[in-house]
């Protein structure tokens, strides 16, 4: 339907941002071309603050506040999106800990923001409200990457409620919207600065254009997401995961179980662990057989040692039986 409509993109983005703000409790919002584009725009917004001269200079940040402080334990590959805007990342703390005094000592006249990353297996040495308290003491904004933190639905409002100035989420993944979209929400002035840095304007984010079809697709998906009965949804995922577990529990040399409540998993999953006595195909061989079969099947691997795992987030009713049968065939093929 959106493809047949022709609109002013600035007006559409402002209206869409209003809807995102309503869902998240933020002052304003912006649809982005994925969560990583949101990270780029977070950095651009904090460095330029909407100044048109600075916007046109990025990624040249000479003379600007261009440092983004980030705890060492929260470094991820995607944080290069901050650097793509021209920011310099300043690590604080060590691989195990970070004191509030260390964070405070790193803040100086070049600090544009403090970054906080949420994700599986990331060990946060300081809780987000602690980081916010230190940063806000020096009038420094806190920008959050929460790309993979939906579901649960309450995370939509959690980080804003805890004081974050900008938060980016994936519009795909658990929201199940267009895979190329993202959600950026936060302070009104910073969201406006982000908007001026991206399409249809000539800023650093212009290549990360979002079309009207994606904007509407994300808004529809988000509306569906917030109205899901998550008790019913979790029950469905548990049932599907357990069906896979039941189909594999007699395969010798593996431990298979339905895991629920693990903060590093996106809801209930079926997890397969290889025991010391396993003599069958390797993890990679199993994955290869699944990928090259008909239909191709892609499952998770490697979060805990060499395990395999299946999350039912994208499975349709009955497809768990196909996955279980193919997994069983691959495991017994050695």
Backbone torsions as a table, in degrees:
resi	resn	phi	psi	omega
1	UNK	NA	-41.1	-178.9
2	UNK	-64.2	-30.4	-178.8
3	UNK	-64.1	-25.3	-178.7
4	UNK	-89.8	1.5	-178.6
5	UNK	-110.3	144.7	178.3
6	UNK	-122.3	123.0	-170.1
7	UNK	-137.2	166.2	170.2
8	UNK	-75.6	116.4	-173.0
9	UNK	-63.7	-38.6	177.2
10	UNK	-59.2	-43.9	179.5
11	UNK	-65.4	-41.0	178.8
12	UNK	-61.9	-44.5	-178.9
13	UNK	-64.9	-36.7	178.0
14	UNK	-66.7	-42.7	178.6
15	UNK	-66.2	-42.0	178.5
16	UNK	-63.5	-40.9	178.1
17	UNK	-60.9	-36.2	177.3
18	UNK	-63.1	-40.8	177.9
19	UNK	-65.6	-41.9	177.9
20	UNK	-61.8	-40.5	178.8
21	UNK	-62.7	-40.7	179.0
22	UNK	-61.3	-36.4	-177.9
23	UNK	-78.9	-21.3	-171.8
24	UNK	-113.9	-10.9	-177.0
25	UNK	79.3	9.4	179.1
26	UNK	-85.7	167.9	177.3
27	UNK	-73.3	-32.2	-175.9
28	UNK	-156.9	167.3	-179.4
29	UNK	-149.1	167.8	-178.6
30	UNK	-152.2	132.2	173.4
31	UNK	-80.3	130.5	-177.8
32	UNK	-120.2	171.3	178.7
33	UNK	-87.6	60.3	-178.3
34	UNK	99.2	165.2	-178.0
35	UNK	-67.5	-33.9	179.4
36	UNK	-66.2	-37.1	173.8
37	UNK	-62.8	-35.6	175.4
38	UNK	-61.6	-39.1	178.0
39	UNK	-64.6	-43.8	177.1
40	UNK	-57.9	-44.5	-178.1
41	UNK	-72.1	-30.5	173.1
42	UNK	-58.6	-48.6	-179.8
43	UNK	-63.5	-45.8	-179.1
44	UNK	-61.3	-41.7	-179.3
45	UNK	-63.5	-44.3	-176.5
46	UNK	-71.1	-27.7	180.0
47	UNK	-84.4	-32.4	-176.3
48	UNK	-100.0	-27.4	-176.9
49	UNK	51.0	30.9	176.9
50	UNK	84.6	0.8	179.5
51	UNK	-67.3	116.1	-175.1
52	UNK	-61.4	-32.6	179.4
53	UNK	-67.3	-42.1	178.8
54	UNK	-69.4	-37.6	179.2
55	UNK	-58.1	-43.0	-178.3
56	UNK	-73.6	-16.5	-179.5
57	UNK	-86.0	-24.9	-176.4
58	UNK	-58.5	141.1	11.9
59	UNK	-89.0	11.7	173.8
60	UNK	-76.3	112.8	-176.7
61	UNK	-113.2	22.6	179.0
62	UNK	-55.6	125.9	178.2
63	UNK	82.6	-5.0	178.5
64	UNK	-93.6	165.3	163.7
65	UNK	-70.5	110.7	-171.9
66	UNK	-131.4	10.7	-179.5
67	UNK	-98.6	132.1	174.4
68	UNK	-115.8	117.3	-179.7
69	UNK	-81.4	135.6	-179.2
70	UNK	-141.9	130.6	176.2
71	UNK	-60.5	136.3	-177.8
72	UNK	-57.6	-35.8	-178.1
73	UNK	-71.0	-11.0	-178.2
74	UNK	-107.7	13.9	176.8
75	UNK	-70.7	135.2	176.4
76	UNK	-138.8	163.4	-178.8
77	UNK	-60.7	-30.3	-175.9
78	UNK	-75.7	-9.8	-178.2
79	UNK	-71.9	-4.0	172.7
80	UNK	-64.2	-17.7	176.7
81	UNK	-60.4	-33.8	175.4
82	UNK	-63.2	-42.6	-177.3
83	UNK	-70.5	-27.6	178.3
84	UNK	-63.1	-25.9	177.0
85	UNK	-80.0	-8.9	-179.3
86	UNK	107.7	4.9	-178.7
87	UNK	-78.7	153.8	173.7
88	UNK	-106.9	125.0	179.1
89	UNK	-85.1	132.0	178.7
90	UNK	-116.4	110.0	-179.7
91	UNK	-77.1	143.0	174.4
92	UNK	-131.5	152.5	-179.2
93	UNK	81.1	-178.8	176.5
94	UNK	-115.5	-166.4	-175.8
95	UNK	-73.5	-5.5	-177.1
96	UNK	-121.6	-29.2	-170.2
97	UNK	-150.4	165.3	174.8
98	UNK	-153.5	125.5	177.4
99	UNK	-95.3	150.8	177.9
100	UNK	-58.0	-34.4	-179.5
101	UNK	-66.2	-32.7	177.8
102	UNK	-68.6	-41.4	177.6
103	UNK	-62.7	-46.1	-178.6
104	UNK	-63.9	-38.1	-178.9
105	UNK	-67.1	-25.6	-178.3
106	UNK	-80.2	-16.8	-179.0
107	UNK	-76.3	129.1	178.7
108	UNK	-146.2	-168.7	-175.3
109	UNK	-69.2	-11.2	178.9
110	UNK	-98.3	-2.4	-175.9
111	UNK	-74.1	121.7	178.1
112	UNK	-95.5	-31.3	-176.7
113	UNK	-168.4	165.9	168.7
114	UNK	-114.9	129.3	-178.4
115	UNK	-99.6	144.2	178.6
116	UNK	-136.2	124.8	-175.3
117	UNK	-112.9	128.8	172.5
118	UNK	-104.5	141.5	177.0
119	UNK	175.7	165.7	179.4
120	UNK	-57.3	134.6	173.7
121	UNK	69.0	7.4	173.9
122	UNK	-84.5	127.5	-178.2
123	UNK	-99.0	107.2	-178.2
124	UNK	-83.8	114.0	-179.3
125	UNK	-72.2	-24.1	175.6
126	UNK	-129.0	139.2	176.4
127	UNK	-69.1	154.3	-179.0
128	UNK	-53.9	-44.9	179.5
129	UNK	-60.7	-31.3	177.0
130	UNK	-67.1	-43.2	179.0
131	UNK	-64.5	-42.4	179.0
132	UNK	-59.9	-43.3	-178.2
133	UNK	-61.0	-43.7	-179.6
134	UNK	-68.1	-46.7	-177.2
135	UNK	-64.5	-44.8	-177.4
136	UNK	-68.6	-24.4	174.8
137	UNK	-59.1	-29.1	-179.3
138	UNK	-110.0	17.6	178.6
139	UNK	58.2	36.2	178.2
140	UNK	-106.4	128.5	-179.9
141	UNK	-73.8	153.3	176.5
142	UNK	-110.9	123.7	-179.4
143	UNK	-111.2	136.9	-171.7
144	UNK	-120.6	135.4	167.4
145	UNK	-104.8	114.4	178.4
146	UNK	-125.8	40.8	-169.9
147	UNK	-55.6	-38.9	-173.8
148	UNK	-106.4	21.9	-172.3
149	UNK	-100.2	17.1	174.7
150	UNK	-124.4	126.9	-5.0
151	UNK	-69.6	172.1	7.4
152	UNK	-78.2	155.5	-175.5
153	UNK	-64.0	-28.2	-178.4
154	UNK	-64.7	-18.2	177.5
155	UNK	-68.2	-17.9	176.3
156	UNK	-57.2	-36.3	-177.6
157	UNK	-106.0	-15.7	-171.1
158	UNK	-59.6	-49.9	-170.7
159	UNK	-73.2	-35.4	173.2
160	UNK	-64.6	-42.5	179.2
161	UNK	-62.1	-32.0	-179.9
162	UNK	-83.6	1.7	170.9
163	UNK	107.8	0.8	178.9
164	UNK	-60.9	144.8	-179.3
165	UNK	-89.7	-28.2	174.5
166	UNK	-147.6	141.2	179.5
167	UNK	-136.9	135.5	176.2
168	UNK	-117.5	135.9	176.7
169	UNK	-124.2	157.8	169.6
170	UNK	-76.4	140.7	173.8
171	UNK	-88.4	-11.9	174.2
172	UNK	-93.5	-128.0	178.5
173	UNK	40.6	-126.4	-173.9
174	UNK	-68.9	-23.6	177.9
175	UNK	-72.8	-26.1	178.1
176	UNK	63.8	27.3	171.9
177	UNK	-86.3	-169.4	176.3
178	UNK	-53.7	129.7	-172.9
179	UNK	-62.9	-22.5	-177.2
180	UNK	-92.1	14.6	-178.7
181	UNK	-112.3	161.2	175.9
182	UNK	-144.3	167.9	-179.6
183	UNK	-119.4	124.2	174.9
184	UNK	-122.4	123.1	-178.6
185	UNK	-135.3	159.4	177.7
186	UNK	158.9	-151.8	-179.9
187	UNK	-61.2	142.1	-175.4
188	UNK	-59.8	-43.1	-177.1
189	UNK	-67.7	-37.1	-179.1
190	UNK	-74.8	-37.1	176.6
191	UNK	-64.9	-39.3	176.8
192	UNK	-63.1	-40.6	177.2
193	UNK	-63.9	-38.6	176.7
194	UNK	-63.6	-43.1	-178.4
195	UNK	-61.5	-38.0	-179.5
196	UNK	-72.3	-15.5	179.3
197	UNK	-92.1	1.2	-176.0
198	UNK	-133.6	175.2	-178.2
199	UNK	-57.5	141.3	10.9
200	UNK	-85.9	12.6	-180.0
201	UNK	-87.9	162.8	-176.7
202	UNK	-91.9	68.6	179.6
203	UNK	-117.6	-175.5	-178.1
204	UNK	-60.6	-25.4	-179.1
205	UNK	-93.1	6.2	-179.1
206	UNK	-56.2	-40.2	179.1
207	UNK	-64.7	-20.2	179.8
208	UNK	-92.7	55.2	-176.2
209	UNK	-70.9	143.6	173.8
210	UNK	-114.4	127.7	-179.0
211	UNK	-88.5	165.8	-176.1
212	UNK	-63.6	-33.7	178.7
213	UNK	-63.6	-38.7	178.0
214	UNK	-69.2	-40.6	179.3
215	UNK	-58.1	-50.5	-178.4
216	UNK	-67.8	-40.0	177.6
217	UNK	-58.7	-42.1	178.7
218	UNK	-65.5	-44.6	-178.3
219	UNK	-62.0	-40.4	178.0
220	UNK	-65.3	-45.5	-179.9
221	UNK	-62.1	-41.0	-179.1
222	UNK	-66.5	-39.3	177.4
223	UNK	-63.0	-40.7	175.7
224	UNK	-64.2	-42.0	-177.4
225	UNK	-60.0	-45.7	-175.6
226	UNK	-73.9	-14.3	179.2
227	UNK	-103.0	6.5	176.5
228	UNK	-68.0	138.6	169.9
229	UNK	-82.1	100.7	-171.0
230	UNK	-71.2	-23.2	173.8
231	UNK	-65.5	-40.9	176.4
232	UNK	-67.1	-41.4	-179.2
233	UNK	-63.9	-47.1	179.2
234	UNK	-62.0	-37.5	178.9
235	UNK	-62.5	-40.7	178.8
236	UNK	-64.4	-43.6	179.6
237	UNK	-65.1	-39.1	178.7
238	UNK	-63.6	-42.9	-179.4
239	UNK	-62.3	-44.1	179.3
240	UNK	-65.5	-44.1	179.8
241	UNK	-62.9	-42.0	-179.2
242	UNK	-66.2	-34.1	177.6
243	UNK	-61.5	-39.1	177.8
244	UNK	-68.5	-42.9	178.0
245	UNK	-59.5	-46.5	-177.4
246	UNK	-62.6	-32.4	-179.0
247	UNK	-75.1	-17.0	-173.9
248	UNK	-113.7	-7.0	-167.8
249	UNK	-66.5	-17.4	179.4
250	UNK	-95.0	0.0	176.8
251	UNK	-70.7	119.8	-176.0
252	UNK	-71.0	142.7	175.0
253	UNK	92.4	3.3	176.6
254	UNK	-128.5	156.0	168.7
255	UNK	-111.8	124.9	-178.2
256	UNK	-128.5	134.1	-178.3
257	UNK	-153.8	156.7	173.7
258	UNK	-87.6	121.9	-178.2
259	UNK	-108.4	131.0	-175.2
260	UNK	-137.9	135.0	177.3
261	UNK	92.0	0.4	177.3
262	UNK	-74.6	121.6	-177.7
263	UNK	-64.6	-17.2	178.5
264	UNK	-88.7	-0.8	178.1
265	UNK	-111.4	152.5	178.2
266	UNK	-91.0	72.2	-178.0
267	UNK	85.7	-172.3	-179.0
268	UNK	-61.9	138.2	178.7
269	UNK	-139.0	161.8	168.1
270	UNK	-97.1	122.7	-176.2
271	UNK	-117.5	137.0	-178.8
272	UNK	-120.5	123.6	178.2
273	UNK	-116.0	134.6	179.2
274	UNK	-86.0	126.1	179.6
275	UNK	-83.4	167.8	-179.3
276	UNK	-60.4	-30.6	-178.4
277	UNK	-84.1	3.0	-178.6
278	UNK	-64.7	130.2	-179.7
279	UNK	-125.8	9.9	-178.7
280	UNK	-86.2	-163.5	-179.1
281	UNK	-63.5	154.0	179.8
282	UNK	-71.8	167.7	176.7
283	UNK	-54.4	-47.4	-177.9
284	UNK	-65.4	-36.0	178.1
285	UNK	-65.4	-39.8	177.0
286	UNK	-63.1	-46.6	179.6
287	UNK	-60.6	-40.0	-179.1
288	UNK	-64.6	-43.7	178.4
289	UNK	-61.3	-40.5	179.6
290	UNK	-66.3	-43.0	-178.9
291	UNK	-64.5	-37.8	-172.3
292	UNK	-91.6	-0.3	178.6
293	UNK	-81.7	-177.3	179.2
294	UNK	-125.6	110.5	2.4
295	UNK	-80.1	159.3	174.9
296	UNK	-63.7	137.6	179.7
297	UNK	-124.9	131.0	179.5
298	UNK	-117.8	125.2	177.7
299	UNK	-126.3	171.4	-178.4
300	UNK	-84.0	160.3	179.0
301	UNK	-157.6	150.4	164.0
302	UNK	83.7	6.7	178.7
303	UNK	-69.8	-44.8	174.1
304	UNK	-112.6	104.9	-178.7
305	UNK	54.1	-121.1	-174.8
306	UNK	-114.2	33.4	-176.2
307	UNK	-77.1	162.3	169.5
308	UNK	-112.2	149.4	178.6
309	UNK	-149.2	149.6	-179.7
310	UNK	-123.9	118.3	172.8
311	UNK	-101.9	131.1	-174.1
312	UNK	-84.4	15.7	-173.1
313	UNK	-55.2	-35.1	-178.0
314	UNK	-109.4	5.1	-178.4
315	UNK	-78.2	135.9	172.8
316	UNK	-90.6	157.5	-178.8
317	UNK	-51.5	129.6	179.9
318	UNK	95.3	-23.2	-178.1
319	UNK	-70.7	-22.7	177.0
320	UNK	-62.4	-29.1	178.1
321	UNK	-69.1	-38.4	177.4
322	UNK	-65.0	-45.3	179.3
323	UNK	-61.8	-44.7	-179.1
324	UNK	-61.8	-45.1	-179.1
325	UNK	-64.1	-42.6	-179.5
326	UNK	-69.2	-38.0	176.7
327	UNK	-63.0	-45.1	179.6
328	UNK	-61.0	-44.4	178.4
329	UNK	-60.5	-44.0	-178.7
330	UNK	-67.2	-41.6	-178.3
331	UNK	-66.4	-32.4	-176.8
332	UNK	-92.9	7.3	-174.8
333	UNK	-82.5	-12.6	-175.7
334	UNK	-76.5	NA	NA
